Amino acid sequence: MDSDRGTRREYLSFLLRLWRVNVEGAPVWRASLQRPGAADQQAFADLDELLDFLRAEIGDMEAGQTAEREVPM
C-alpha cells in the first residue's frame, strides 16, 4: 500500500450533519454525510438509513481486507 493514497482504506472520514424535524407531529432525526474534499452529500431520511449506509461502507472495507488476508503466510 502506498503511504499517501493506497488502494486499501484503513479508515473512513465524513463530515456528519444531524438535525431534527417534525414529521406528522413527531420528531425525526435527519442526517447527511460528506466526504472530505467532495462537493456532494449523501442524505438520510432517518438514523436507520445512516447506520445502514455506514455498515455497508464498513462491510465493503472488511471484504477487501479479508480478500487480502486470504493469502497464506
N, C-alpha and C positions, 0 to 999 in steps of 0.2 A: 504494500500500500504506500502510495506517495504521501509524504508527511503533510502536504498542504491540501491537496484535493484528491484523495484516494477514491477508488470505486466503492470501497466498503465504508458505510457510515457507522460511526460508533456512538453518535448522539443525534438528537433532533432538537431543533431550536425553532420556536414560534413566538410571535407576539400574540398574546391571548387577550381578547376583549370580552367582557361579560357585562350584560345589562339586563334589567328586569322590565317586563312589560305586562300589562293586564290583558288576558285573553278570556273573553266572556266572564269578566269579573274575578278571574283567578290569576294570581301572579305566576308568570312563566319566565324562566331564565333563557336568554338568547346568548349566542356566542359567535365569535369569529376568530379565525386563526390566519396569520400572515407570516410567511417565511421571511427571514431577514433578507433585505435587498430585493424582494419581489413586490411588484405593484398590486397584484391580485390578492384577494382574500377568499377564504373558504368560510361560508356562513352556515350556521347550525340553528335549527328551529328550537332545539332544546338540548339539555345537557346529555341526554342519552345519545343523540346524534353525534355530539362532540366526542364522547367517550368511545363510541363505535369507530369513529374515524381514527382516533389515537390508537386504539387496539389494533386496527388494520395496519397502520403505519409501523407499529412496533412488530407486529407479526411478519410484515414484509422484511424488516431488518433481520429478525431472527431466522427466517427462512434462508436468507442469503448467507448469514453467518454459519448456519447449520450445514449448508452445502459445502462451505469451505472447510469445516471441521471433519467432514466425512473422509478426508484423505488420511490413510493410515500413517502412523508415526513410526 
